Amino acid sequence: MSQPRSAEFSLLQAIQSPSFTPRQRDAAALWQLLLDGADLGLVVLALTRLGPTGAAAGLSRIQAEQGASRALLVRALGRLGAAVSSAEIRQALHQLLDDPDAKVSRYAAIALGKLPHSSQTEELLLMQLQRAANPQAQRVLAEALGKVGSEAALRTMAQLHQSSEASSSAPLLTQTVQRAELRLQRSLLRAQSLPGEQAIDVEAQFPGPTQVTLRCRSGLTSILVDELLAARLLRHRHEAHVEDAGQLGQPGRVTLTVTGPLSQLFAARTFVDWILPLPLDPVSSLAALPQQVALALSSEKTQALLQALSVSPLRYRIELSGAGHRRALVWQLAQEIGHRCPYLLNDPKDSPWELLIDDSALKVGGAVRLALRPRQLPDPRFGYRVGDVPAASHPTLAAALAKVAAVAPGEVVWDPFVGSGSELIETARLQPQARLYGSDLDAAALQTAAENAQAAGVKLALRAGDAQTYWPAGTRVVLTNPPMGGRVSRGQVTDLLTRFAHHVGQRLPEGGRLVWLNPQPRRHGPLLQQAGLSLRVAHSVDMNGFWAQLEVWQR
């Protein structure tokens, strides 16, 4: 039985609390709050928590209400219907499409466009569209059909598009119909795709010499180039074009020319993702951008590249960087690309390719960068990660640490902050004859590391141990990404790593190495030098918001 409310209780104040859950008998009062001027979003959120009871109270109130307030109630009912599945709400909205109040009818159409597809809804919206006389009503109905229609709606949109283009007095209608057509086309194509269907073929061959840019954490480009040389994707270091901005949030880039299978790229393990840069003619303003982008995509080379790597149909989404979200520009780009490249379909929800457009330098006279990024291509490199722990190493960072460690056969390698085990597993890939030990104070981390090692087919010796005191017998290489950033507070990380550095400096044997990411190199570097270690490698690495130094120290 619910507890009685205090005399001071106010439903209007209560709905402003994110944790407030209304009672069933509050339903009618919540709708009244809406009519009294309460915030629409807060009222709908409270009604959503009541489920069908809240919807039923709204339907009753709409039937009883007269005048302009009905439109507000229908607007709220539409929002509620998008969150609460109710056949009664849909049926009521169907009836409200014929309401003599144009505003009520408009809000009913908008609401129906937010509900799942229904053939009855589509039929009623199409009937209303064919009867609608003014462009405003036509725009609302076309917008709704663009979200929930099928092939019948697409045919109607094509006819409406032709008639609206012929009438210079309805430019907004033309734009709305164009957007509705795009939405319908991508929805229909999405429905034809099979669940789990591979949209990009990892075994495909590049259709000739192709420029590919591998993007990595800032600070790791030289290590990535070393990997490419070892994998024979590069013959000489100067064949790669290297960009390392040295700026937080900006990736390092290594661009090379490749031929052969796409899968060969995954021989390198320190890049985060890869993109296909596309040549773009100079763009002087945003107004010229859609046409130039469409021209770049329509080139024979770009078409051949996409068709070679993709399983048709070809779908893409647009990602603009440099000036925030710009919806109008995205629509202009999609329309221009659709006109010049009919083989490409814009699909922001479910697309294998992402069209990256960086116009951040345009304001200062710089060049716009254009590239394609695969979105639906499984990365085969780190499938062993069946488990994870909070703030564990990104696998590309673990691969970079293992690469610079250059572990020799038979060497004992210890990770004192083993986490999910990625550093040791990546070391085993490079040197299967290494002897690998991991320790941690977190039992869950040790369990996760064991599961990942088993998935990778790697043998690890794991145990609970304090990084400040424990030392596996015979250790010659200490390899770790220690806790830092959000994993521990600033004071704790300083004290912990100071004691850890002192411990390693005391125990590391002659010729031994410490390979780690150091978040405070100015503090811990002198301690290691005083202990007789020499710094052999140092790379400042972007740790997603702050810098750490990837270091190799040797006694």
C-alpha positions in Angstrom: 0.0 0.0 0.0 1.4 3.4 -1.0 2.4 5.9 1.8 0.2 9.0 2.1 1.8 12.2 0.7 2.5 15.1 2.9 0.4 18.2 2.9 3.2 20.1 1.2 3.4 17.7 -1.7 3.3 19.4 -5.2 2.9 17.3 -8.3 4.4 20.1 -10.4 7.5 20.2 -8.3 7.7 16.4 -8.1 7.9 15.9 -11.9 11.0 18.0 -12.0 12.9 15.3 -10.1 14.5 12.7 -12.4 13.7 9.9 -9.9 10.0 10.8 -9.4 7.6 7.9 -10.2 3.9 9.0 -10.3 1.0 7.0 -9.0 -1.7 5.6 -11.3 -4.2 8.1 -9.9 -1.9 11.0 -10.9 -2.7 10.4 -14.6 -5.5 12.9 -15.0 -3.7 15.5 -12.9 -0.5 15.2 -15.1 -2.6 16.1 -18.2 -4.1 19.0 -16.4 -0.6 20.2 -15.5 0.2 20.3 -19.2 -2.8 22.5 -19.8 -1.8 24.7 -16.9 1.6 25.5 -18.6 3.9 22.8 -17.2 6.9 21.7 -19.2 5.8 19.3 -22.0 8.9 17.1 -21.7 8.6 16.7 -17.9 4.9 15.8 -18.1 5.5 13.3 -20.9 8.3 11.7 -19.0 6.1 11.2 -16.0 3.2 9.9 -18.1 5.6 7.4 -19.8 6.3 5.9 -16.4 2.6 5.3 -16.0 2.4 3.4 -19.3 -1.1 2.6 -20.7 -2.8 4.3 -17.7 -1.2 7.7 -18.7 -2.2 7.2 -22.3 -5.8 6.3 -21.5 -6.2 9.4 -19.4 -4.9 11.5 -22.3 -7.3 10.0 -24.8 -10.2 10.7 -22.5 -9.1 14.3 -22.0 -8.7 14.9 -25.8 -12.2 13.7 -26.4 -13.6 16.0 -23.7 -11.5 19.1 -24.5 -12.5 21.9 -26.8 -10.5 24.7 -28.5 -6.8 25.3 -29.0 -5.7 23.3 -26.0 -6.5 20.0 -27.9 -3.5 20.6 -30.2 -1.2 20.7 -27.2 -2.7 17.4 -25.8 -2.3 15.7 -29.2 1.3 16.8 -29.4 1.9 15.3 -25.9 0.1 12.1 -26.9 2.3 11.8 -30.0 5.4 11.9 -27.8 3.9 9.5 -25.4 3.1 7.1 -28.2 6.7 7.0 -29.4 7.7 5.7 -25.9 4.6 3.6 -24.9 3.4 0.9 -27.3 -0.3 1.3 -27.6 -2.8 0.3 -30.3 -5.3 2.7 -28.7 -2.9 5.7 -29.2 -2.3 4.7 -32.8 -6.1 4.4 -33.5 -6.8 7.7 -31.9 -4.1 9.4 -34.0 -5.6 7.8 -37.1 -9.0 9.4 -36.3 -7.4 12.8 -35.4 -5.9 13.0 -38.9 -9.4 14.0 -40.1 -9.9 16.6 -37.3 -11.3 19.9 -38.5 -8.6 21.7 -36.5 -5.6 21.9 -38.9 -3.2 22.1 -36.0 -4.6 19.0 -34.3 -4.4 17.1 -37.6 -0.8 18.3 -38.2 0.3 17.1 -34.7 -1.4 13.7 -35.3 0.5 13.3 -38.6 3.8 14.2 -36.9 3.1 11.7 -34.1 2.3 8.9 -36.6 5.6 9.5 -38.3 7.4 8.5 -35.0 5.6 5.2 -34.6 6.7 1.9 -36.1 5.6 1.2 -39.7 1.9 0.1 -40.2 0.3 -0.4 -43.5 -2.9 1.2 -42.2 -1.0 4.2 -41.0 0.7 4.6 -44.4 -2.6 4.2 -46.3 -4.2 7.0 -44.2 -1.3 9.3 -44.5 -1.2 8.8 -48.3 -4.9 9.6 -48.5 -4.4 12.8 -46.5 -1.5 13.8 -48.6 -3.5 13.3 -51.8 -6.3 15.5 -50.4 -4.0 18.2 -48.8 -4.2 21.5 -50.6 -1.7 23.8 -48.8 2.1 23.2 -48.9 2.3 23.3 -45.1 0.0 20.3 -44.7 1.8 18.5 -47.5 5.2 19.0 -45.9 4.1 17.5 -42.6 2.5 14.5 -44.3 5.5 14.0 -46.6 7.8 14.2 -43.6 5.8 11.5 -41.7 5.6 9.2 -44.8 9.4 9.6 -45.3 9.8 7.9 -41.9 7.2 5.2 -42.0 6.3 4.6 -45.6 7.0 1.8 -48.1 7.3 1.5 -51.9 3.8 3.0 -52.3 4.9 6.1 -50.4 8.1 6.3 -52.5 6.0 6.4 -55.7 3.8 9.1 -54.3 6.9 11.1 -53.2 8.3 10.9 -56.8 5.1 12.3 -58.2 4.9 15.0 -55.6 8.5 15.9 -56.2 7.9 16.5 -59.9 4.8 18.6 -59.2 6.6 20.7 -56.5 9.6 21.3 -58.7 7.2 22.6 -61.4 5.8 25.1 -58.9 8.3 27.8 -57.9 6.0 28.9 -55.1 6.7 25.8 -52.9 10.5 25.5 -52.5 10.2 24.2 -48.9 7.8 21.5 -50.1 10.4 20.4 -52.7 13.1 20.2 -50.1 10.8 18.2 -47.7 9.9 15.8 -50.4 13.5 15.3 -51.4 14.4 14.4 -47.9 11.4 12.1 -47.6 12.5 10.3 -50.7 16.0 9.8 -49.3 14.7 8.5 -46.0 12.4 6.0 -47.8 15.1 4.8 -50.2 17.5 4.0 -47.4 14.7 2.5 -45.2 13.7 0.1 -47.9 17.3 -0.8 -48.7 18.0 -1.4 -45.0 15.0 -3.8 -44.8 16.4 -5.8 -47.7 19.8 -6.4 -46.0 20.2 -9.7 -44.3 20.9 -9.7 -40.5 24.7 -10.0 -40.0 25.4 -9.6 -43.7 29.0 -8.5 -44.3 28.9 -5.3 -46.2 32.7 -5.0 -46.7 34.8 -7.9 -47.9 37.9 -8.3 -45.8 39.4 -10.7 -48.5 38.7 -8.3 -51.3 41.6 -7.0 -53.5 42.4 -3.4 -54.0 41.7 -2.6 -57.6 45.2 -1.3 -58.2 47.7 0.9 -56.3 45.6 2.6 -53.6 46.4 5.2 -51.0 45.5 4.1 -47.5 45.9 6.1 -44.3 46.3 4.3 -41.0 45.3 6.3 -38.0 46.9 5.7 -34.6 47.3 7.4 -31.2 49.3 10.6 -31.5 52.9 9.7 -30.7 52.9 6.2 -32.1 53.5 6.9 -35.8 57.2 5.9 -35.8 56.3 2.5 -34.1 53.5 2.0 -36.7 56.0 2.7 -39.6 58.4 0.1 -38.0 55.5 -2.4 -38.1 54.7 -1.7 -41.7 58.4 -2.2 -42.7 58.5 -5.5 -40.8 55.3 -6.6 -42.6 56.8 -5.5 -45.9 53.9 -3.2 -46.6 56.7 -0.6 -46.9 60.1 -1.1 -48.4 61.6 2.1 -47.2 60.6 4.5 -44.5 60.5 7.4 -46.9 57.7 5.7 -48.8 55.2 6.6 -46.1 53.8 10.1 -45.5 53.7 10.6 -41.8 51.6 13.2 -39.9 51.8 13.4 -36.2 50.1 16.5 -35.0 51.4 16.2 -31.4 48.0 17.5 -30.3 45.5 15.9 -27.9 42.5 14.5 -29.7 44.2 14.5 -33.1 45.3 11.1 -34.5 48.7 10.3 -36.0 48.5 9.4 -39.6 50.6 7.1 -41.8 49.7 7.1 -45.5 51.1 4.5 -47.8 50.3 3.0 -51.2 49.1 -0.6 -51.1 48.1 -3.3 -53.6 46.7 -6.8 -53.1 44.3 -7.9 -50.4 42.7 -5.6 -47.9 43.4 -8.1 -45.1 47.1 -7.4 -45.3 46.6 -4.1 -43.4 45.9 -6.1 -40.2 49.5 -7.3 -40.1 50.1 -4.0 -38.3 48.6 -3.9 -34.8 49.3 -0.3 -33.5 46.8 1.5 -35.7 43.3 2.3 -34.5 41.5 2.5 -37.8 42.2 3.1 -41.5 40.6 5.4 -44.1 40.8 5.9 -47.8 41.7 9.6 -48.5 40.0 11.0 -51.7 41.5 13.8 -53.8 39.3 16.9 -53.7 39.5 20.0 -55.8 40.1 23.2 -53.9 36.9 24.5 -52.1 36.6 28.2 -51.4 33.3 28.1 -49.5 30.8 25.8 -47.9 28.4 26.6 -50.8 30.8 24.8 -53.2 31.5 21.9 -51.0 28.5 19.6 -51.9 29.3 19.7 -55.6 33.1 19.1 -55.2 32.5 16.2 -52.8 30.0 14.6 -55.2 32.5 15.0 -58.1 35.2 13.3 -56.0 32.9 10.4 -55.2 31.7 10.0 -58.8 35.2 9.6 -60.2 35.9 6.2 -61.9 38.7 5.4 -59.4 36.5 6.0 -56.4 33.6 3.9 -57.9 36.0 1.1 -58.7 37.5 1.1 -55.2 34.1 1.0 -53.5 32.7 -1.7 -55.8 35.8 -3.8 -55.3 35.7 -3.7 -51.5 31.9 -3.6 -50.9 29.1 -6.0 -51.1 26.4 -4.1 -52.9 24.3 -2.0 -52.3 26.7 0.8 -51.4 25.5 2.8 -48.3 27.3 5.6 -46.5 26.8 8.2 -43.8 28.2 11.7 -43.6 30.4 12.8 -40.7 31.3 16.5 -40.7 34.1 17.8 -38.4 35.3 21.3 -37.8 32.2 23.2 -36.9 29.7 21.0 -35.0 26.5 19.5 -36.4 25.1 21.2 -39.5 22.0 19.4 -40.6 21.2 21.6 -43.6 24.7 21.0 -45.1 24.4 17.3 -44.5 21.1 17.2 -46.5 22.7 19.3 -49.3 25.6 16.9 -49.5 23.3 13.8 -49.5 21.2 15.3 -52.3 24.1 16.3 -54.5 25.8 13.0 -54.0 22.6 11.2 -54.8 22.2 13.2 -58.0 25.7 12.5 -59.2 26.3 9.1 -57.7 23.0 7.1 -57.9 25.0 4.0 -56.9 25.5 5.5 -53.4 22.8 5.7 -50.9 22.9 7.9 -47.8 22.0 5.8 -44.7 23.1 7.4 -41.4 21.8 4.6 -39.2 23.2 1.5 -40.9 25.9 2.1 -43.4 29.2 0.2 -44.1 31.0 3.4 -45.1 31.4 6.8 -43.4 32.2 9.8 -45.5 34.6 12.0 -43.4 34.6 15.7 -44.4 37.0 17.9 -42.4 36.5 21.5 -43.3 38.0 22.9 -40.1 40.8 24.6 -42.0 38.5 26.2 -44.6 38.0 29.4 -42.5 41.7 30.2 -42.6 42.2 29.4 -46.3 43.2 25.7 -45.7 42.2 22.7 -47.6 39.2 20.4 -46.9 40.0 16.8 -46.2 37.9 14.1 -47.7 38.1 10.3 -46.9 36.1 7.1 -46.6 36.2 5.1 -43.4 34.9 1.5 -43.2 32.3 1.1 -40.4 31.2 -2.5 -40.8 34.4 -4.4 -41.1 35.3 -6.7 -38.2 38.8 -6.2 -36.9 40.4 -9.6 -36.7 43.4 -8.5 -34.7 42.1 -8.5 -31.1 39.4 -11.2 -31.1 41.0 -12.7 -28.0 39.6 -10.0 -25.8 36.6 -11.9 -24.6 36.7 -9.9 -21.3 37.7 -6.5 -20.2 38.3 -4.5 -17.0 37.7 -0.8 -16.3 40.3 1.5 -17.9 42.2 -1.5 -19.4 44.8 -0.8 -22.1 43.6 -0.1 -25.6 44.9 -3.1 -27.5 46.8 -0.9 -30.0 48.7 0.6 -27.0 49.5 -2.8 -25.7 50.8 -3.8 -29.1 53.0 -0.7 -29.2 54.5 -1.5 -25.8 55.2 -5.1 -26.9 56.8 -3.9 -30.1 59.3 -1.6 -28.4 60.1 -4.1 -25.7 61.8 -6.4 -28.3 61.6 -9.4 -26.0 64.2 -12.1 -26.7 63.5 -15.9 -26.5 63.4 -17.2 -23.0 63.3 -13.8 -21.3 61.0 -13.5 -18.3 58.5 -10.7 -18.7 56.4 -9.4 -15.8 53.4 -7.1 -16.0 52.8 -5.9 -12.4 49.4 -4.2 -13.4 48.2 -7.0 -15.6 44.6 -5.8 -16.0 43.0 -7.7 -18.9 46.4 -9.2 -20.0 46.8 -7.4 -23.3 50.4 -6.4 -23.0 51.5 -10.0 -22.2 49.3 -11.5 -24.9 50.7 -9.1 -27.5 54.2 -10.0 -26.3 53.5 -13.7 -26.8 52.5 -13.0 -30.4 55.9 -11.4 -31.1 57.9 -13.8 -29.0 56.2 -17.2 -28.3 59.2 -18.4 -26.3 59.0 -15.7 -23.7 58.1 -16.6 -20.1 55.2 -14.4 -19.1 54.1 -13.4 -15.6 51.3 -11.1 -14.6 50.2 -9.9 -11.2 47.4 -7.6 -9.9 45.6 -6.9 -6.7 42.2 -7.2 -8.4 40.9 -10.8 -8.5 38.5 -9.9 -11.3 41.3 -8.6 -13.4 43.3 -11.8 -12.9 40.3 -13.8 -13.9 39.8 -11.7 -17.0 43.4 -11.9 -18.0 43.2 -15.7 -17.7 40.1 -15.9 -19.9 41.7 -13.7 -22.6 45.0 -15.7 -22.5 43.0 -18.9 -23.0 41.1 -17.4 -25.9 44.5 -16.3 -27.4 46.1 -19.7 -26.8 48.8 -18.1 -24.6 50.1 -19.4 -21.3 50.4 -16.8 -18.6 51.5 -17.3 -15.0 49.1 -15.1 -13.0 48.9 -14.4 -9.3 47.8 -11.8 -6.8 50.7 -9.5 -6.1 51.6 -5.9 -5.1 53.6 -4.1 -7.8 55.5 -2.3 -5.0 56.9 -5.5 -3.4 56.3 -8.6 -5.6 59.1 -9.7 -8.0 58.8 -12.9 -10.1 62.1 -14.8 -10.1 64.3 -14.2 -13.2 62.4 -11.1 -14.4 64.4 -9.2 -17.0 61.6 -7.2 -18.7 59.0 -5.2 -16.7 56.3 -4.4 -19.3 53.2 -2.5 -18.2 50.6 0.3 -18.6 50.1 1.3 -15.0 47.0 2.9 -13.4 46.6 6.5 -14.4 44.1 9.2 -15.3 40.6 8.3 -14.1 41.7 5.0 -12.7 43.2 6.6 -9.6 43.3 10.1 -8.0 46.3 12.4 -8.8 47.9 12.0 -5.4 47.5 8.2 -5.3 49.1 7.7 -8.8 52.1 9.8 -7.8 52.8 7.9 -4.6 52.0 4.5 -6.2 54.3 5.0 -9.2 57.0 6.6 -7.2 57.2 3.5 -5.0 56.9 1.3 -8.1 59.8 3.1 -9.9 62.0 2.7 -6.8 61.1 -1.0 -6.6 62.0 -1.6 -10.2 65.2 0.4 -9.9 66.3 -1.7 -7.0 65.5 -5.1 -8.5 66.1 -4.9 -12.3 69.2 -6.9 -13.3 72.0 -5.9 -15.6 70.7 -5.6 -19.1 67.1 -5.7 -17.8 64.4 -3.3 -19.2 61.4 -1.3 -17.9 58.9 -0.7 -20.7 56.0 1.4 -19.6 53.7 4.3 -20.1 54.8 7.0 -17.7 52.2 9.7 -16.9 54.7 11.8 -14.9 58.1 11.5 -16.7 59.6 14.5 -15.0 58.9 13.0 -11.6 59.8 9.4 -12.2 62.6 9.8 -14.7 65.1 11.1 -12.2 64.3 8.3 -9.8 65.1 5.7 -12.5 68.3 7.5 -13.5 69.5 7.6 -9.9 68.9 3.8 -9.8 71.3 3.4 -12.7 68.9 3.0 -15.6 69.2 4.8 -19.0 66.4 6.0 -21.1 66.5 4.4 -24.5 63.1 5.2 -26.0 60.6 8.0 -25.3 57.4 8.8 -27.2 54.7 11.2 -25.9 51.4 9.4 -26.4 47.8 10.7 -26.4 46.0 8.9 -23.6 42.6 10.3 -24.5 42.8 13.6 -22.7 46.3 13.7 -21.3 49.9 12.8 -22.3 51.9 9.9 -21.0 55.4 9.0 -22.2 56.0 5.5 -23.6 59.5 4.7 -22.3 62.1 2.0 -22.4 64.6 2.1 -19.6 67.6 -0.2 -19.5 70.2 -1.0 -16.8 
